[in-house]
Amino acid sequence: MAPATPLASRLLKSWGDEAVVYDTASGDTHYLKPLTLALYQLCHDHPGYTSVDLAAALAARLEVANTPQFQESIEDTLASLRTIGLLKPA
């Protein structure tokens, strides 16, 4: 898994289980809903985790079943985080 990009050019502000990230270089602001923020934090804390590892860890944290649909949701969210530049490309 690609690690989270450094926040040197980004400002992260969280409220409970939600956050916004402001990219000082581009001026873009991104809203991170609870699942996305939790996944981003896991990527930051465990850069060596695969998407399967991330899905298992997040399912355990959220106390939900690690179903194929959940894993697909994690893959989609990872792709979104890469698209907006919060994760390095795989």
PDB file of N, CA, C and O in Angstrom:
ATOM      1  N   MET A   1       0.855  -1.176   0.000  1.00  0.00           N
ATOM      2  CA  MET A   1       0.000   0.000   0.000  1.00  0.00           C
ATOM      3  C   MET A   1       0.890   1.224   0.000  1.00  0.00           C
ATOM      4  O   MET A   1       1.916   1.264   0.679  1.00  0.00           O
ATOM      5  N   ALA A   2       0.495   2.202  -0.752  1.00  0.00           N
ATOM      6  CA  ALA A   2       1.225   3.460  -0.781  1.00  0.00           C
ATOM      7  C   ALA A   2       0.916   4.254   0.474  1.00  0.00           C
ATOM      8  O   ALA A   2      -0.230   4.302   0.922  1.00  0.00           O
ATOM      9  N   PRO A   3       1.937   4.876   1.041  1.00  0.00           N
ATOM     10  CA  PRO A   3       1.708   5.654   2.262  1.00  0.00           C
ATOM     11  C   PRO A   3       0.957   6.940   1.994  1.00  0.00           C
ATOM     12  O   PRO A   3       0.858   7.411   0.861  1.00  0.00           O
ATOM     13  N   ALA A   4       0.438   7.486   3.062  1.00  0.00           N
ATOM     14  CA  ALA A   4      -0.204   8.793   2.992  1.00  0.00           C
ATOM     15  C   ALA A   4       0.856   9.831   2.641  1.00  0.00           C
ATOM     16  O   ALA A   4       2.004   9.731   3.073  1.00  0.00           O
ATOM     17  N   THR A   5       0.468  10.810   1.867  1.00  0.00           N
ATOM     18  CA  THR A   5       1.415  11.857   1.524  1.00  0.00           C
ATOM     19  C   THR A   5       1.621  12.755   2.737  1.00  0.00           C
ATOM     20  O   THR A   5       0.707  12.923   3.545  1.00  0.00           O
ATOM     21  N   PRO A   6       2.802  13.328   2.870  1.00  0.00           N
ATOM     22  CA  PRO A   6       3.042  14.220   4.013  1.00  0.00           C
ATOM     23  C   PRO A   6       2.082  15.401   3.987  1.00  0.00           C
ATOM     24  O   PRO A   6       1.652  15.845   2.923  1.00  0.00           O
ATOM     25  N   LEU A   7       1.759  15.895   5.153  1.00  0.00           N
ATOM     26  CA  LEU A   7       0.829  17.016   5.251  1.00  0.00           C
ATOM     27  C   LEU A   7       1.544  18.366   5.235  1.00  0.00           C
ATOM     28  O   LEU A   7       0.968  19.364   5.667  1.00  0.00           O
ATOM     29  N   ALA A   8       2.785  18.422   4.749  1.00  0.00           N
ATOM     30  CA  ALA A   8       3.535  19.671   4.750  1.00  0.00           C
ATOM     31  C   ALA A   8       2.789  20.774   4.001  1.00  0.00           C
ATOM     32  O   ALA A   8       2.761  21.920   4.449  1.00  0.00           O
ATOM     33  N   SER A   9       2.186  20.432   2.864  1.00  0.00           N
ATOM     34  CA  SER A   9       1.451  21.449   2.112  1.00  0.00           C
ATOM     35  C   SER A   9      -0.052  21.340   2.333  1.00  0.00           C
ATOM     36  O   SER A   9      -0.843  21.936   1.602  1.00  0.00           O
ATOM     37  N   ARG A  10      -0.435  20.573   3.349  1.00  0.00           N
ATOM     38  CA  ARG A  10      -1.855  20.382   3.639  1.00  0.00           C
ATOM     39  C   ARG A  10      -2.142  20.684   5.103  1.00  0.00           C
ATOM     40  O   ARG A  10      -1.336  20.397   5.988  1.00  0.00           O
ATOM     41  N   LEU A  11      -3.303  21.267   5.331  1.00  0.00           N
ATOM     42  CA  LEU A  11      -3.750  21.531   6.691  1.00  0.00           C
ATOM     43  C   LEU A  11      -4.950  20.633   6.967  1.00  0.00           C
ATOM     44  O   LEU A  11      -5.936  20.664   6.230  1.00  0.00           O
ATOM     45  N   LEU A  12      -4.867  19.842   8.016  1.00  0.00           N
ATOM     46  CA  LEU A  12      -5.940  18.929   8.386  1.00  0.00           C
ATOM     47  C   LEU A  12      -6.622  19.459   9.632  1.00  0.00           C
ATOM     48  O   LEU A  12      -5.973  19.731  10.642  1.00  0.00           O
ATOM     49  N   LYS A  13      -7.934  19.603   9.553  1.00  0.00           N
ATOM     50  CA  LYS A  13      -8.717  20.048  10.701  1.00  0.00           C
ATOM     51  C   LYS A  13      -9.841  19.040  10.888  1.00  0.00           C
ATOM     52  O   LYS A  13     -10.648  18.815   9.986  1.00  0.00           O
ATOM     53  N   SER A  14      -9.880  18.434  12.076  1.00  0.00           N
ATOM     54  CA  SER A  14     -10.918  17.427  12.305  1.00  0.00           C
ATOM     55  C   SER A  14     -11.859  17.865  13.413  1.00  0.00           C
ATOM     56  O   SER A  14     -11.482  18.585  14.338  1.00  0.00           O
ATOM     57  N   TRP A  15     -13.080  17.411  13.290  1.00  0.00           N
ATOM     58  CA  TRP A  15     -14.136  17.615  14.269  1.00  0.00           C
ATOM     59  C   TRP A  15     -14.737  16.244  14.524  1.00  0.00           C
ATOM     60  O   TRP A  15     -15.467  15.718  13.685  1.00  0.00           O
ATOM     61  N   GLY A  16     -14.439  15.672  15.663  1.00  0.00           N
ATOM     62  CA  GLY A  16     -14.943  14.331  15.949  1.00  0.00           C
ATOM     63  C   GLY A  16     -14.394  13.333  14.953  1.00  0.00           C
ATOM     64  O   GLY A  16     -13.181  13.143  14.864  1.00  0.00           O
ATOM     65  N   ASP A  17     -15.274  12.694  14.204  1.00  0.00           N
ATOM     66  CA  ASP A  17     -14.830  11.687  13.250  1.00  0.00           C
ATOM     67  C   ASP A  17     -14.890  12.169  11.802  1.00  0.00           C
ATOM     68  O   ASP A  17     -14.898  11.354  10.880  1.00  0.00           O
ATOM     69  N   GLU A  18     -14.931  13.492  11.595  1.00  0.00           N
ATOM     70  CA  GLU A  18     -14.918  14.089  10.266  1.00  0.00           C
ATOM     71  C   GLU A  18     -13.768  15.089  10.187  1.00  0.00           C
ATOM     72  O   GLU A  18     -13.260  15.550  11.209  1.00  0.00           O
ATOM     73  N   ALA A  19     -13.366  15.415   8.961  1.00  0.00           N
ATOM     74  CA  ALA A  19     -12.266  16.365   8.803  1.00  0.00           C
ATOM     75  C   ALA A  19     -12.347  17.041   7.450  1.00  0.00           C
ATOM     76  O   ALA A  19     -13.048  16.589   6.545  1.00  0.00           O
ATOM     77  N   VAL A  20     -11.613  18.132   7.335  1.00  0.00           N
ATOM     78  CA  VAL A  20     -11.353  18.759   6.052  1.00  0.00           C
ATOM     79  C   VAL A  20      -9.841  18.885   5.906  1.00  0.00           C
ATOM     80  O   VAL A  20      -9.110  19.063   6.880  1.00  0.00           O
ATOM     81  N   VAL A  21      -9.408  18.787   4.672  1.00  0.00           N
ATOM     82  CA  VAL A  21      -7.992  18.949   4.351  1.00  0.00           C
ATOM     83  C   VAL A  21      -7.903  20.083   3.347  1.00  0.00           C
ATOM     84  O   VAL A  21      -8.565  20.065   2.310  1.00  0.00           O
ATOM     85  N   TYR A  22      -7.080  21.067   3.665  1.00  0.00           N
ATOM     86  CA  TYR A  22      -6.849  22.198   2.767  1.00  0.00           C
ATOM     87  C   TYR A  22      -5.456  22.047   2.192  1.00  0.00           C
ATOM     88  O   TYR A  22      -4.479  21.950   2.934  1.00  0.00           O
ATOM     89  N   ASP A  23      -5.361  22.027   0.870  1.00  0.00           N
ATOM     90  CA  ASP A  23      -4.080  21.935   0.171  1.00  0.00           C
ATOM     91  C   ASP A  23      -3.604  23.356  -0.099  1.00  0.00           C
ATOM     92  O   ASP A  23      -4.185  24.062  -0.923  1.00  0.00           O
ATOM     93  N   THR A  24      -2.555  23.775   0.591  1.00  0.00           N
ATOM     94  CA  THR A  24      -2.073  25.154   0.459  1.00  0.00           C
ATOM     95  C   THR A  24      -1.476  25.422  -0.916  1.00  0.00           C
ATOM     96  O   THR A  24      -1.457  26.566  -1.369  1.00  0.00           O
ATOM     97  N   ALA A  25      -0.990  24.383  -1.582  1.00  0.00           N
ATOM     98  CA  ALA A  25      -0.391  24.572  -2.906  1.00  0.00           C
ATOM     99  C   ALA A  25      -1.460  24.803  -3.975  1.00  0.00           C
ATOM    100  O   ALA A  25      -1.307  25.683  -4.822  1.00  0.00           O
ATOM    101  N   SER A  26      -2.530  24.025  -3.941  1.00  0.00           N
ATOM    102  CA  SER A  26      -3.550  24.129  -4.990  1.00  0.00           C
ATOM    103  C   SER A  26      -4.750  24.976  -4.591  1.00  0.00           C
ATOM    104  O   SER A  26      -5.477  25.468  -5.454  1.00  0.00           O
ATOM    105  N   GLY A  27      -4.964  25.153  -3.282  1.00  0.00           N
ATOM    106  CA  GLY A  27      -6.140  25.854  -2.801  1.00  0.00           C
ATOM    107  C   GLY A  27      -7.363  24.966  -2.674  1.00  0.00           C
ATOM    108  O   GLY A  27      -8.441  25.438  -2.314  1.00  0.00           O
ATOM    109  N   ASP A  28      -7.204  23.679  -2.968  1.00  0.00           N
ATOM    110  CA  ASP A  28      -8.326  22.740  -2.875  1.00  0.00           C
ATOM    111  C   ASP A  28      -8.615  22.377  -1.425  1.00  0.00           C
ATOM    112  O   ASP A  28      -7.705  22.257  -0.604  1.00  0.00           O
ATOM    113  N   THR A  29      -9.897  22.205  -1.128  1.00  0.00           N
ATOM    114  CA  THR A  29     -10.338  21.750   0.181  1.00  0.00           C
ATOM    115  C   THR A  29     -11.119  20.462  -0.020  1.00  0.00           C
ATOM    116  O   THR A  29     -11.979  20.383  -0.898  1.00  0.00           O
ATOM    117  N   HIS A  30     -10.823  19.455   0.791  1.00  0.00           N
ATOM    118  CA  HIS A  30     -11.476  18.158   0.676  1.00  0.00           C
ATOM    119  C   HIS A  30     -12.114  17.796   2.009  1.00  0.00           C
ATOM    120  O   HIS A  30     -11.484  17.882   3.062  1.00  0.00           O
ATOM    121  N   TYR A  31     -13.370  17.390   1.942  1.00  0.00           N
ATOM    122  CA  TYR A  31     -14.095  16.902   3.113  1.00  0.00           C
ATOM    123  C   TYR A  31     -13.845  15.407   3.249  1.00  0.00           C
ATOM    124  O   TYR A  31     -13.993  14.658   2.283  1.00  0.00           O
ATOM    125  N   LEU A  32     -13.468  14.974   4.445  1.00  0.00           N
ATOM    126  CA  LEU A  32     -13.267  13.554   4.709  1.00  0.00           C
ATOM    127  C   LEU A  32     -14.355  13.081   5.663  1.00  0.00           C
ATOM    128  O   LEU A  32     -14.362  13.432   6.843  1.00  0.00           O
ATOM    129  N   LYS A  33     -15.273  12.279   5.133  1.00  0.00           N
ATOM    130  CA  LYS A  33     -16.326  11.726   5.976  1.00  0.00           C
ATOM    131  C   LYS A  33     -15.699  10.695   6.913  1.00  0.00           C
ATOM    132  O   LYS A  33     -14.542  10.322   6.720  1.00  0.00           O
ATOM    133  N   PRO A  34     -16.423  10.233   7.906  1.00  0.00           N
ATOM    134  CA  PRO A  34     -15.834   9.371   8.931  1.00  0.00           C
ATOM    135  C   PRO A  34     -15.060   8.162   8.399  1.00  0.00           C
ATOM    136  O   PRO A  34     -13.941   7.907   8.845  1.00  0.00           O
ATOM    137  N   LEU A  35     -15.632   7.420   7.463  1.00  0.00           N
ATOM    138  CA  LEU A  35     -14.935   6.253   6.927  1.00  0.00           C
ATOM    139  C   LEU A  35     -13.645   6.662   6.226  1.00  0.00           C
ATOM    140  O   LEU A  35     -12.608   6.019   6.395  1.00  0.00           O
ATOM    141  N   THR A  36     -13.713   7.721   5.448  1.00  0.00           N
ATOM    142  CA  THR A  36     -12.545   8.188   4.709  1.00  0.00           C
ATOM    143  C   THR A  36     -11.451   8.670   5.654  1.00  0.00           C
ATOM    144  O   THR A  36     -10.275   8.370   5.443  1.00  0.00           O
ATOM    145  N   LEU A  37     -11.819   9.402   6.678  1.00  0.00           N
ATOM    146  CA  LEU A  37     -10.835   9.873   7.648  1.00  0.00           C
ATOM    147  C   LEU A  37     -10.199   8.706   8.384  1.00  0.00           C
ATOM    148  O   LEU A  37      -8.981   8.679   8.560  1.00  0.00           O
ATOM    149  N   ALA A  38     -10.999   7.747   8.812  1.00  0.00           N
ATOM    150  CA  ALA A  38     -10.454   6.580   9.516  1.00  0.00           C
ATOM    151  C   ALA A  38      -9.494   5.807   8.617  1.00  0.00           C
ATOM    152  O   ALA A  38      -8.443   5.356   9.072  1.00  0.00           O
ATOM    153  N   LEU A  39      -9.850   5.656   7.350  1.00  0.00           N
ATOM    154  CA  LEU A  39      -8.985   4.949   6.410  1.00  0.00           C
ATOM    155  C   LEU A  39      -7.702   5.738   6.167  1.00  0.00           C
ATOM    156  O   LEU A  39      -6.616   5.159   6.140  1.00  0.00           O
ATOM    157  N   TYR A  40      -7.816   7.042   5.992  1.00  0.00           N
ATOM    158  CA  TYR A  40      -6.630   7.885   5.802  1.00  0.00           C
ATOM    159  C   TYR A  40      -5.687   7.768   7.005  1.00  0.00           C
ATOM    160  O   TYR A  40      -4.473   7.648   6.840  1.00  0.00           O
ATOM    161  N   GLN A  41      -6.249   7.803   8.198  1.00  0.00           N
ATOM    162  CA  GLN A  41      -5.421   7.690   9.404  1.00  0.00           C
ATOM    163  C   GLN A  41      -4.733   6.327   9.477  1.00  0.00           C
ATOM    164  O   GLN A  41      -3.568   6.244   9.868  1.00  0.00           O
ATOM    165  N   LEU A  42      -5.442   5.258   9.103  1.00  0.00           N
ATOM    166  CA  LEU A  42      -4.824   3.935   9.086  1.00  0.00           C
ATOM    167  C   LEU A  42      -3.670   3.885   8.093  1.00  0.00           C
ATOM    168  O   LEU A  42      -2.616   3.323   8.389  1.00  0.00           O
ATOM    169  N   CYS A  43      -3.866   4.469   6.924  1.00  0.00           N
ATOM    170  CA  CYS A  43      -2.784   4.507   5.923  1.00  0.00           C
ATOM    171  C   CYS A  43      -1.578   5.274   6.453  1.00  0.00           C
ATOM    172  O   CYS A  43      -0.433   4.880   6.228  1.00  0.00           O
ATOM    173  N   HIS A  44      -1.838   6.354   7.147  1.00  0.00           N
ATOM    174  CA  HIS A  44      -0.763   7.161   7.715  1.00  0.00           C
ATOM    175  C   HIS A  44      -0.033   6.392   8.823  1.00  0.00           C
ATOM    176  O   HIS A  44       1.195   6.433   8.900  1.00  0.00           O
ATOM    177  N   ASP A  45      -0.781   5.698   9.674  1.00  0.00           N
ATOM    178  CA  ASP A  45      -0.195   4.981  10.805  1.00  0.00           C
ATOM    179  C   ASP A  45       0.452   3.652  10.414  1.00  0.00           C
ATOM    180  O   ASP A  45       1.363   3.179  11.094  1.00  0.00           O
ATOM    181  N   HIS A  46      -0.021   3.047   9.313  1.00  0.00           N
ATOM    182  CA  HIS A  46       0.464   1.723   8.893  1.00  0.00           C
ATOM    183  C   HIS A  46       0.748   1.722   7.388  1.00  0.00           C
ATOM    184  O   HIS A  46       0.004   1.100   6.630  1.00  0.00           O
ATOM    185  N   PRO A  47       1.799   2.400   6.942  1.00  0.00           N
ATOM    186  CA  PRO A  47       2.056   2.532   5.505  1.00  0.00           C
ATOM    187  C   PRO A  47       2.318   1.206   4.797  1.00  0.00           C
ATOM    188  O   PRO A  47       2.201   1.143   3.573  1.00  0.00           O
ATOM    189  N   GLY A  48       2.661   0.165   5.508  1.00  0.00           N
ATOM    190  CA  GLY A  48       2.928  -1.124   4.880  1.00  0.00           C
ATOM    191  C   GLY A  48       1.705  -1.996   4.691  1.00  0.00           C
ATOM    192  O   GLY A  48       1.799  -3.068   4.092  1.00  0.00           O
ATOM    193  N   TYR A  49       0.557  -1.559   5.189  1.00  0.00           N
ATOM    194  CA  TYR A  49      -0.661  -2.361   5.084  1.00  0.00           C
ATOM    195  C   TYR A  49      -1.139  -2.434   3.632  1.00  0.00           C
ATOM    196  O   TYR A  49      -1.075  -1.453   2.890  1.00  0.00           O
ATOM    197  N   THR A  50      -1.613  -3.605   3.251  1.00  0.00           N
ATOM    198  CA  THR A  50      -2.264  -3.772   1.957  1.00  0.00           C
ATOM    199  C   THR A  50      -3.719  -3.333   2.103  1.00  0.00           C
ATOM    200  O   THR A  50      -4.181  -3.054   3.210  1.00  0.00           O
ATOM    201  N   SER A  51      -4.431  -3.274   0.994  1.00  0.00           N
ATOM    202  CA  SER A  51      -5.843  -2.906   1.076  1.00  0.00           C
ATOM    203  C   SER A  51      -6.628  -3.949   1.865  1.00  0.00           C
ATOM    204  O   SER A  51      -7.601  -3.609   2.539  1.00  0.00           O
ATOM    205  N   VAL A  52      -6.218  -5.211   1.789  1.00  0.00           N
ATOM    206  CA  VAL A  52      -6.876  -6.270   2.569  1.00  0.00           C
ATOM    207  C   VAL A  52      -6.627  -6.042   4.058  1.00  0.00           C
ATOM    208  O   VAL A  52      -7.541  -6.172   4.872  1.00  0.00           O
ATOM    209  N   ASP A  53      -5.380  -5.699   4.410  1.00  0.00           N
ATOM    210  CA  ASP A  53      -5.051  -5.405   5.811  1.00  0.00           C
ATOM    211  C   ASP A  53      -5.854  -4.203   6.313  1.00  0.00           C
ATOM    212  O   ASP A  53      -6.382  -4.211   7.425  1.00  0.00           O
ATOM    213  N   LEU A  54      -5.935  -3.176   5.472  1.00  0.00           N
ATOM    214  CA  LEU A  54      -6.662  -1.968   5.856  1.00  0.00           C
ATOM    215  C   LEU A  54      -8.140  -2.262   6.080  1.00  0.00           C
ATOM    216  O   LEU A  54      -8.734  -1.784   7.046  1.00  0.00           O
ATOM    217  N   ALA A  55      -8.732  -3.050   5.181  1.00  0.00           N
ATOM    218  CA  ALA A  55     -10.155  -3.398   5.329  1.00  0.00           C
ATOM    219  C   ALA A  55     -10.386  -4.172   6.616  1.00  0.00           C
ATOM    220  O   ALA A  55     -11.351  -3.909   7.334  1.00  0.00           O
ATOM    221  N   ALA A  56      -9.508  -5.128   6.915  1.00  0.00           N
ATOM    222  CA  ALA A  56      -9.659  -5.926   8.138  1.00  0.00           C
ATOM    223  C   ALA A  56      -9.520  -5.055   9.383  1.00  0.00           C
ATOM    224  O   ALA A  56     -10.309  -5.175  10.320  1.00  0.00           O
ATOM    225  N   ALA A  57      -8.520  -4.181   9.393  1.00  0.00           N
ATOM    226  CA  ALA A  57      -8.296  -3.319  10.551  1.00  0.00           C
ATOM    227  C   ALA A  57      -9.450  -2.338  10.740  1.00  0.00           C
ATOM    228  O   ALA A  57      -9.884  -2.092  11.865  1.00  0.00           O
ATOM    229  N   LEU A  58      -9.941  -1.783   9.645  1.00  0.00           N
ATOM    230  CA  LEU A  58     -11.025  -0.819   9.735  1.00  0.00           C
ATOM    231  C   LEU A  58     -12.338  -1.492  10.134  1.00  0.00           C
ATOM    232  O   LEU A  58     -13.115  -0.931  10.907  1.00  0.00           O
ATOM    233  N   ALA A  59     -12.584  -2.685   9.611  1.00  0.00           N
ATOM    234  CA  ALA A  59     -13.788  -3.427   9.998  1.00  0.00           C
ATOM    235  C   ALA A  59     -13.764  -3.720  11.495  1.00  0.00           C
ATOM    236  O   ALA A  59     -14.783  -3.591  12.175  1.00  0.00           O
ATOM    237  N   ALA A  60     -12.601  -4.112  12.003  1.00  0.00           N
ATOM    238  CA  ALA A  60     -12.483  -4.383  13.439  1.00  0.00           C
ATOM    239  C   ALA A  60     -12.693  -3.105  14.249  1.00  0.00           C
ATOM    240  O   ALA A  60     -13.374  -3.124  15.274  1.00  0.00           O
ATOM    241  N   ARG A  61     -12.110  -1.997  13.793  1.00  0.00           N
ATOM    242  CA  ARG A  61     -12.244  -0.720  14.510  1.00  0.00           C
ATOM    243  C   ARG A  61     -13.696  -0.257  14.551  1.00  0.00           C
ATOM    244  O   ARG A  61     -14.170   0.248  15.569  1.00  0.00           O
ATOM    245  N   LEU A  62     -14.401  -0.438  13.422  1.00  0.00           N
ATOM    246  CA  LEU A  62     -15.779   0.022  13.320  1.00  0.00           C
ATOM    247  C   LEU A  62     -16.794  -1.021  13.784  1.00  0.00           C
ATOM    248  O   LEU A  62     -17.996  -0.761  13.838  1.00  0.00           O
ATOM    249  N   GLU A  63     -16.287  -2.200  14.115  1.00  0.00           N
ATOM    250  CA  GLU A  63     -17.134  -3.315  14.555  1.00  0.00           C
ATOM    251  C   GLU A  63     -18.202  -3.645  13.519  1.00  0.00           C
ATOM    252  O   GLU A  63     -19.386  -3.768  13.831  1.00  0.00           O
ATOM    253  N   VAL A  64     -17.741  -3.787  12.263  1.00  0.00           N
ATOM    254  CA  VAL A  64     -18.615  -4.194  11.162  1.00  0.00           C
ATOM    255  C   VAL A  64     -18.009  -5.433  10.508  1.00  0.00           C
ATOM    256  O   VAL A  64     -16.834  -5.742  10.704  1.00  0.00           O
ATOM    257  N   ALA A  65     -18.823  -6.132   9.732  1.00  0.00           N
ATOM    258  CA  ALA A  65     -18.348  -7.322   9.036  1.00  0.00           C
ATOM    259  C   ALA A  65     -17.434  -6.916   7.876  1.00  0.00           C
ATOM    260  O   ALA A  65     -17.709  -5.955   7.159  1.00  0.00           O
ATOM    261  N   ASN A  66     -16.363  -7.653   7.711  1.00  0.00           N
ATOM    262  CA  ASN A  66     -15.413  -7.411   6.626  1.00  0.00           C
ATOM    263  C   ASN A  66     -15.875  -8.214   5.405  1.00  0.00           C
ATOM    264  O   ASN A  66     -15.264  -9.218   5.037  1.00  0.00           O
ATOM    265  N   THR A  67     -16.943  -7.758   4.802  1.00  0.00           N
ATOM    266  CA  THR A  67     -17.553  -8.440   3.667  1.00  0.00           C
ATOM    267  C   THR A  67     -16.878  -8.021   2.360  1.00  0.00           C
ATOM    268  O   THR A  67     -16.122  -7.050   2.343  1.00  0.00           O
ATOM    269  N   PRO A  68     -17.142  -8.738   1.270  1.00  0.00           N
ATOM    270  CA  PRO A  68     -16.619  -8.290  -0.026  1.00  0.00           C
ATOM    271  C   PRO A  68     -17.093  -6.875  -0.389  1.00  0.00           C
ATOM    272  O   PRO A  68     -16.349  -6.114  -1.007  1.00  0.00           O
ATOM    273  N   GLN A  69     -18.314  -6.526  -0.010  1.00  0.00           N
ATOM    274  CA  GLN A  69     -18.815  -5.173  -0.289  1.00  0.00           C
ATOM    275  C   GLN A  69     -18.031  -4.126   0.514  1.00  0.00           C
ATOM    276  O   GLN A  69     -17.736  -3.045   0.004  1.00  0.00           O
ATOM    277  N   PHE A  70     -17.695  -4.446   1.765  1.00  0.00           N
ATOM    278  CA  PHE A  70     -16.908  -3.528   2.582  1.00  0.00           C
ATOM    279  C   PHE A  70     -15.524  -3.362   1.968  1.00  0.00           C
ATOM    280  O   PHE A  70     -15.018  -2.244   1.877  1.00  0.00           O
ATOM    281  N   GLN A  71     -14.906  -4.464   1.547  1.00  0.00           N
ATOM    282  CA  GLN A  71     -13.584  -4.390   0.932  1.00  0.00           C
ATOM    283  C   GLN A  71     -13.622  -3.566  -0.356  1.00  0.00           C
ATOM    284  O   GLN A  71     -12.693  -2.809  -0.639  1.00  0.00           O
ATOM    285  N   GLU A  72     -14.695  -3.715  -1.134  1.00  0.00           N
ATOM    286  CA  GLU A  72     -14.844  -2.921  -2.355  1.00  0.00           C
ATOM    287  C   GLU A  72     -14.977  -1.435  -2.016  1.00  0.00           C
ATOM    288  O   GLU A  72     -14.423  -0.584  -2.711  1.00  0.00           O
ATOM    289  N   SER A  73     -15.710  -1.128  -0.953  1.00  0.00           N
ATOM    290  CA  SER A  73     -15.847   0.259  -0.504  1.00  0.00           C
ATOM    291  C   SER A  73     -14.489   0.834  -0.104  1.00  0.00           C
ATOM    292  O   SER A  73     -14.189   1.993  -0.390  1.00  0.00           O
ATOM    293  N   ILE A  74     -13.677   0.018   0.556  1.00  0.00           N
ATOM    294  CA  ILE A  74     -12.337   0.454   0.956  1.00  0.00           C
ATOM    295  C   ILE A  74     -11.484   0.725  -0.278  1.00  0.00           C
ATOM    296  O   ILE A  74     -10.782   1.734  -0.337  1.00  0.00           O
ATOM    297  N   GLU A  75     -11.540  -0.171  -1.267  1.00  0.00           N
ATOM    298  CA  GLU A  75     -10.784   0.030  -2.514  1.00  0.00           C
ATOM    299  C   GLU A  75     -11.210   1.325  -3.204  1.00  0.00           C
ATOM    300  O   GLU A  75     -10.363   2.088  -3.670  1.00  0.00           O
ATOM    301  N   ASP A  76     -12.511   1.573  -3.271  1.00  0.00           N
ATOM    302  CA  ASP A  76     -13.023   2.799  -3.890  1.00  0.00           C
ATOM    303  C   ASP A  76     -12.549   4.039  -3.137  1.00  0.00           C
ATOM    304  O   ASP A  76     -12.178   5.043  -3.744  1.00  0.00           O
ATOM    305  N   THR A  77     -12.567   3.956  -1.819  1.00  0.00           N
ATOM    306  CA  THR A  77     -12.141   5.100  -1.001  1.00  0.00           C
ATOM    307  C   THR A  77     -10.647   5.343  -1.158  1.00  0.00           C
ATOM    308  O   THR A  77     -10.210   6.491  -1.230  1.00  0.00           O
ATOM    309  N   LEU A  78      -9.859   4.273  -1.210  1.00  0.00           N
ATOM    310  CA  LEU A  78      -8.415   4.419  -1.442  1.00  0.00           C
ATOM    311  C   LEU A  78      -8.156   5.090  -2.793  1.00  0.00           C
ATOM    312  O   LEU A  78      -7.294   5.963  -2.902  1.00  0.00           O
ATOM    313  N   ALA A  79      -8.898   4.683  -3.813  1.00  0.00           N
ATOM    314  CA  ALA A  79      -8.740   5.286  -5.138  1.00  0.00           C
ATOM    315  C   ALA A  79      -9.070   6.780  -5.084  1.00  0.00           C
ATOM    316  O   ALA A  79      -8.384   7.595  -5.701  1.00  0.00           O
ATOM    317  N   SER A  80     -10.118   7.131  -4.349  1.00  0.00           N
ATOM    318  CA  SER A  80     -10.491   8.542  -4.213  1.00  0.00           C
ATOM    319  C   SER A  80      -9.398   9.334  -3.502  1.00  0.00           C
ATOM    320  O   SER A  80      -9.077  10.454  -3.900  1.00  0.00           O
ATOM    321  N   LEU A  81      -8.830   8.752  -2.451  1.00  0.00           N
ATOM    322  CA  LEU A  81      -7.752   9.437  -1.727  1.00  0.00           C
ATOM    323  C   LEU A  81      -6.527   9.625  -2.615  1.00  0.00           C
ATOM    324  O   LEU A  81      -5.835  10.638  -2.509  1.00  0.00           O
ATOM    325  N   ARG A  82      -6.254   8.658  -3.487  1.00  0.00           N
ATOM    326  CA  ARG A  82      -5.141   8.820  -4.430  1.00  0.00           C
ATOM    327  C   ARG A  82      -5.457   9.924  -5.450  1.00  0.00           C
ATOM    328  O   ARG A  82      -4.595  10.736  -5.786  1.00  0.00           O
ATOM    329  N   THR A  83      -6.678   9.939  -5.925  1.00  0.00           N
ATOM    330  CA  THR A  83      -7.083  10.928  -6.932  1.00  0.00           C
ATOM    331  C   THR A  83      -6.922  12.348  -6.421  1.00  0.00           C
ATOM    332  O   THR A  83      -6.481  13.226  -7.164  1.00  0.00           O
ATOM    333  N   ILE A  84      -7.273  12.590  -5.156  1.00  0.00           N
ATOM    334  CA  ILE A  84      -7.153  13.946  -4.617  1.00  0.00           C
ATOM    335  C   ILE A  84      -5.766  14.232  -4.040  1.00  0.00           C
ATOM    336  O   ILE A  84      -5.512  15.322  -3.528  1.00  0.00           O
ATOM    337  N   GLY A  85      -4.866  13.239  -4.127  1.00  0.00           N
ATOM    338  CA  GLY A  85      -3.476  13.455  -3.731  1.00  0.00           C
ATOM    339  C   GLY A  85      -3.165  13.230  -2.265  1.00  0.00           C
ATOM    340  O   GLY A  85      -2.080  13.590  -1.810  1.00  0.00           O
ATOM    341  N   LEU A  86      -4.094  12.639  -1.506  1.00  0.00           N
ATOM    342  CA  LEU A  86      -3.804  12.382  -0.085  1.00  0.00           C
ATOM    343  C   LEU A  86      -3.067  11.068   0.134  1.00  0.00           C
ATOM    344  O   LEU A  86      -2.500  10.841   1.203  1.00  0.00           O
ATOM    345  N   LEU A  87      -3.074  10.197  -0.881  1.00  0.00           N
ATOM    346  CA  LEU A  87      -2.262   8.983  -0.857  1.00  0.00           C
ATOM    347  C   LEU A  87      -1.417   8.967  -2.100  1.00  0.00           C
ATOM    348  O   LEU A  87      -1.841   9.415  -3.166  1.00  0.00           O
ATOM    349  N   LYS A  88      -0.221   8.449  -1.957  1.00  0.00           N
ATOM    350  CA  LYS A  88       0.649   8.302  -3.130  1.00  0.00           C
ATOM    351  C   LYS A  88       0.099   7.181  -3.999  1.00  0.00           C
ATOM    352  O   LYS A  88      -0.479   6.221  -3.488  1.00  0.00           O
ATOM    353  N   PRO A  89       0.277   7.299  -5.301  1.00  0.00           N
ATOM    354  CA  PRO A  89      -0.201   6.227  -6.189  1.00  0.00           C
ATOM    355  C   PRO A  89       0.436   4.887  -5.834  1.00  0.00           C
ATOM    356  O   PRO A  89       1.591   4.826  -5.412  1.00  0.00           O
ATOM    357  N   ALA A  90      -0.329   3.824  -6.009  1.00  0.00           N
ATOM    358  CA  ALA A  90       0.156   2.467  -5.687  1.00  0.00           C
ATOM    359  C   ALA A  90       1.215   2.029  -6.667  1.00  0.00           C
ATOM    360  O   ALA A  90       1.738   0.920  -6.556  1.00  0.00           O
TER     361      ALA A  90
END
